[in-house]
Amino acid sequence: MRNIIAFILFASLIGLGIFQYRLLRISLFLAEIRLDEKMASTMQMLERDLAGENQLTFLINSAIAADTSYFTLSVDSLRDAARYFLGDFLRYNLDLNGVRAEFEFQLTDEANRVYLRTPGYGGGDQRFTYKTAIDGYLSAFSHKHYFLHLQIADASRYLLLQLNTLTIPSFIFLILIIVSSAWLILNLYWQGNINAVTNEFINNLTHELKTPVFSIALATRLLESKTADPELRKLVDMVRLDNEKLKTHIDRVLGLAFLEKNRQIIRLERTDMRPALEVFARHWKLKTELTGGTFTQTLPEESCIVLADEGHLVNALDNIMDNALKYSSETPEIGLKVTLEKKKLVIEISDKGIGMEEKAAKKIFDKFYRIPEKENLHRAKGFGLGLSYVRHVIRAHKGNISVKSQPGEGSIFIVELGVV
């Protein structure tokens, strides 16, 4: 289905592009015809106006004959003046006919001898060079035939500017559609590949994790029945609790794909999180001390009532705390601080571990992201799913999660939830 949609979209873009190209060609052709008509009218006016005797034709005739008897100018200055005034006259006639374009011109005789010429003449498109005979007054003196050549400079740009106002915007919108569609097609394939990798990973994860979880549960039950030592039973209880927690993790990680698309699996209820946070703190205090570390905690005395799914929320905090312990030094220093601030429940989990660069801190909540090995030797193995799950859970609770970290100084994860 994805390939069919991509093919239809690609074919539609090609068809739209061909249609737009043909529309542009037709518009340019019509604009060229309009220009030719206007120039034909202009050249007729010039032929008529320059045929009689007037100040301009007298100046031009003097420049052609190099006759300075009526002027206190050199021949070169006389020709410059004739070229200047003739240029103004041509611009005036072009404006009368609606041709507001830059132009170049030259005046020649039948032998193609050039008498007056602008510097840029000859550099434009020869298709837009127009010619008319200048007889009458000028020919009466020299008995020659003269021709005025007028060339539109940068005709392509002029024609594009003369197009219908809908043509250029439609061309711009076409480009935007092509770019957006190309991005959409690439994103469609990229998302499909990501979904395929995710599904394959989840299937493998299910198969690999459920078997050892069952074996650990069976082993802990056997150990509980065969030991009477209180210290050993405490350790067995911890293993059993962690194994049950791991089973819960598996089920919830398997539901991550559903969580990303449909947050209804999280049922928000009015809940006092203080008792759950106390249990959470006791569990991680015991676990941290068993590793030889220290655990500090600050919990509020009053109730912490929020709209929450207690199971998912505690599980998300477990993920953060587990990372804090895994990425700590040989003697972990873990801190839990819970405060009520301006109708917000703020939960801070800190460690004195390896920390991370700011660039990595911006990406750690992305799915499958792992800090590059040059920054972190991956002493703690994983798949980059834990913090992605945490972010989705916190967002589903309409809360916010952020991290402050410095390499070698540890990290502080901050969870903010609205209280009711």
N, C-alpha and C positions, 0 to 999 in steps of 0.2 A: 504493500500500500504506500509506504514511504517513497519507494522508487517511482511509482505511478504519479504521485503528487509532484515530486521533483521534476519528472519529465514534462508533465502538463505545464508547470510553472515556467520551465526553461523554454518550451516551445512557444508559450504565450509571449515571453519576453522577446524572443527572436522575431515573431510576427509583429509585435508592437514596434520593435526597432526598425524593421523593414518598412512598415507603414509610415513611421515618423520620418525616415530618411527620404522616402519618395515624396512625402508632403513638403519636406524642406526643399527638395530639388524643384518641385513644381512652383513653390513660392518664390524661389530665386529666379526661375525662368520668367514668371510673371513680372517680378520686380525689374528684371532686365528689359522686358518689353516696354514697361512704363518709362524706364529711363531713356530708351531709344526714342520713344515718342516725344518726350519732353525735350530731348536734345535736338531732334529734327525741327521742332518748333523754334528752339533757341537759335539754331543755325540759320533758319530762314530770316529771323529778325535781325541777326547780325549782318547777313548779306544785304538786306535792305538798308539798314542804318549806316553801314560803312560805304555804301555806294555813292552817297551824296557828299557835297562839300560842307565841312564843318570844322570846328577847331581841332577835333581829334584826328580826322583824316588829313588835315593840313600838317599837323605835327608828325603823323606817321609818314606822309609823303616826304617831308623834310628829312626825316631820319633815314628813309630809303635812299634818297638822293644825296645824303651827307651834306645838305645845304644848311649852313649855319648863319646865313646872311640876315635872317630875321631874329636870331637869338644870340645872346651873349654867352654861348655855351660851346664846349668842345663837341666833336662828333660823338664821342663815347657817351658824354653826359646827355646829349640830345637823344640818343637811342635808349639810354636808361629811362629818361623821362617818358618817351613814347611807349616803352614797354610797361612802365608803371601805370600810366593813364589808360592804356589799352586793357591791362589786367583788371583795373577797376570797372571799366565799361563792361567787360565780359562777366565779371561777378554780378554786376547789377542785372544783366539780362538773364543769367542763370537763376538768380533769386526770383525774378518775375515769373519764371516757368517752374518754380518749385524744386530746383536742383540745388540743394545747399550742400555742395561737396567741394573738396579741394581739387584744384585742376592745374594743369600746365598747358602752355601753348607755344606755337611758333608761327611766323609769317614767312612764306616762301614765294618764289615765282615759279613759272612753269618748268624751269630748269632745276628746280629744287635748291636753288640758292637761298640760304637763310639770311633774313634781314633782322628779325626780332625773335628772341627765343628766351624762355625762362630756364633757369639752371636745371630743374628736375625733369624737363621734357624728355620722353623716350624711355623712362624707367618703368612705366606702368604697363598694364595689359593693353595690347594693340587692339583688342576687340572693342575697347571703349575709347577709341580715338575717332573724332568726328572732323569732317573736312567740308569747307564751303569756299566758293570762289568770291573774291573781293575785286570787283571790276568797277566801272564807272569813273569816279574822280581820280583814283590812283592810276588806273590804266591810261587815262587821257594824257598824262604827262610822260610816261615812259614807254607807252605802247606795249606793255607787258601785262600778262595775266598773273594775278596774285591769289594766293590761297592761304586761308587761315586754318590751322590744325589745332584742335582743342582736345586735350586728353584728360579723362577723369583719373585722378590719383587715388590709389588704394580703392579700386572699384568694388572689390569683394566686401570690404568692411562697410562701404556705403550701402550696398545692396542688402546686407544682413540687417542694417539699421532700418531699412525701409520695409522690412517684412511686417506682416500683420502682427499686432501686439500679442496675439494668442499663440503665434508660432514659437517664438523664443521661450516664453514660459512653459509651453508644453514640452519643448526639448529639454529644459532644465528638469521638469518633473519626471521625464522619462529616465534621465540619468539617475535621479534619486530612487526611482522605482527599481532600476536595474541593480544599483548598489544594495538597496534594502533586501531585494529578493535573493541576491547572491549570498548576503549574510544569512538570510533565513535558511537557504538550502544547506549551507555549510553547517549552521547551527543544528539543523535537523539531523544531519548525518552524525555530527559530533555527539549530540544527545543520544542518538540511537546506539552508538558505540559505547557510551558511558553506561547506558541502561543494561546493555548486554554484559559488560564487564561486571557491573554490580550484581546482576542476577546470578551470574556464574560464581562470583565470590560468595554470595549469600548461601547458595546451594552447597558449596564446598565447606563453608563455615558450619552449616547445620550438621553435615555428616561428621566433620572432624571433632566438633565440640561435645555433641550429645553423648557419645560413647564414653569419653573419660569422665564426664560429669556423673554418669550413672555408676561407673566403677568407683569413683571417690565416695559417693553416697553409700554404696554397699560396704566399702572398707570402713568408713566411720561408724556405721551401725555395728559392725563386728568388733571394732575397738571399744566402743561403749559397753558392749556386753562382757568384755574380757578384762577390763581394767577397773580397779577400785581406787587408784591413786588420785586424790583431788586435783593435783597439779596437771597430771596427764589428762584427766577428764576435761579440765579447763581448755587445754590445747585441742582436744578432740572436738569440744563444743565449738571452738573457733573455726576449726576446719569445716565442720558441718554447716555452720552459719555462712561461711564464705562460699561453700559449695552451693548452698541454696541461693545465695546472692548471685553466683555465677550463672546458675540456671535461669534466674530472672533476667540477668544481662543478656543472655543468649536470646531469650524470647523477645526482649525489647529491641535488641539490635536487628533481629529478623523483621521487626515491625517498623524499622526506620524508613523504609521506602514508602510505607503507607503514611507514616507521620509527615513526610515531606509533602505529600499531596493532600492529605485529609487529616486535619488535626482533631477530628471528632473522636479519635480513639483516646484522647486525653479528656477526661471528664472533670471539669473544674467545679469544686465544691467549697463552700465556706469551711475553712479548716484552721485550727490552731496548730501552727507548726512547732510551737515550743517543745511539747513532749517528744515529737519526732526528732527534733534537733538535739535534745538531750541524749536520746538513745544513740543518735548518729555520732555525737561527740564522745560518748563512752566507748563505743566500738573502735573508733579510730585512735583514741588515746591508748587503749590496750594494744592495738596493733602496732602503733608507733613505738611504744615502750618495749615491745618484744623485739624490735629491731635495734634497740639500744639508743633510740632517739628521745626527744622531748616533745611534748604536746601541750600547748597553752590554749585556753579557751576563754571566751567572754560571751556570756549569754544574757539576754535581758530578763529582768524579773517579771515583767508583765507578759500578757498573752501576745502572740504574734499571729493574728487572724488574717488570712489571705484566701483568695480564691485559687485553689490548687488541686492538682491530682497528687496526693501525698507520695504514692509509690513512684511515679515518674520523676517527681521533683527530688526526692531523696536519692533516687538512682543517679540522677544527673550530678548531684553533689558528691556522690560516691566516686563517680568518674573523675571529677576534679581532684578530690582528695587522693585518689589512687595515683594520679599523675604526680601530685606533689610529693608523695612518698617515693615513687619510682625514680624521679629525677632529682632527688636530694643527694647530698654527699653521704659519706659513710656513717655519719651521725646526724640523722634527720632532725631538723628543727621545724616543726609544723605548727601553724597557728590558725585558730578558728575564731572569728570575731563576728558576732551578730548584733546589729543595732537597729533601732527604730528611728528613722529620720524623716520628718516632714511627709508623713503618710506613706513612707516607704520602708520596706524591710530590706536591709542591706546585709548581705552575707559575704564576708571576706575570708578567703582561704589562702594562706601565705606559706611560703617555704624559703629556705636559704640554700636552694639548690643551684643547678648550673645556669639557670636563666636562659634568655634567648635574645637575639637581635630584634630591633623594632620591625624590620622587614618580615621576619618569621612570625612575630606576634600578630601581624595583620592577617596572616593566612592560616593560623593553626585551627580555626573553626571550619575551614573548608574540608569537604569530604575527601578522604584518602590522602590528605596532605601530611607529609612527614618532614621534619626539619632536615635539611641537607646534612650529609655526614660530616662535611667540613666544620659545621657548627655543632653537631651533636653526634657522638659515635654510636648512637642507637643501642646503648646498653640495655634499654628497655624496649623490647620488640612489640610491634603492634601494626595495625592496618590503617591508622588515621581515621577511625570511625568514632572514637569516644567523644571527642570535643564537638564533632559535627552533630552527634546525638544530643549533647548538652545544649548546644545553641538552639536546636529545633524545639527542645522541651521548654527552654526559658522563653522563647518567642511565643510558643503556644500558651504560656502563662501570661502573655502580654508584658513580659519583663525585659530586662536588658542584661547582657553579660559583657564584661570587658576585662582586659588584662594589662597589668603594668609589670615590666620585666627589664632587667639589665643582665648582660652576660656575667656570670660568676657571682651575682648578688641575689639570685632567686627571682621568684615571681609572686604576684598577688592577683588572684582571680576575684572579681567583684560581681556579685549577682544582686540585682535590684528588682524587687517585686512590690507591686502596689498593695497596701493593706486596706481592709474594709472595716 
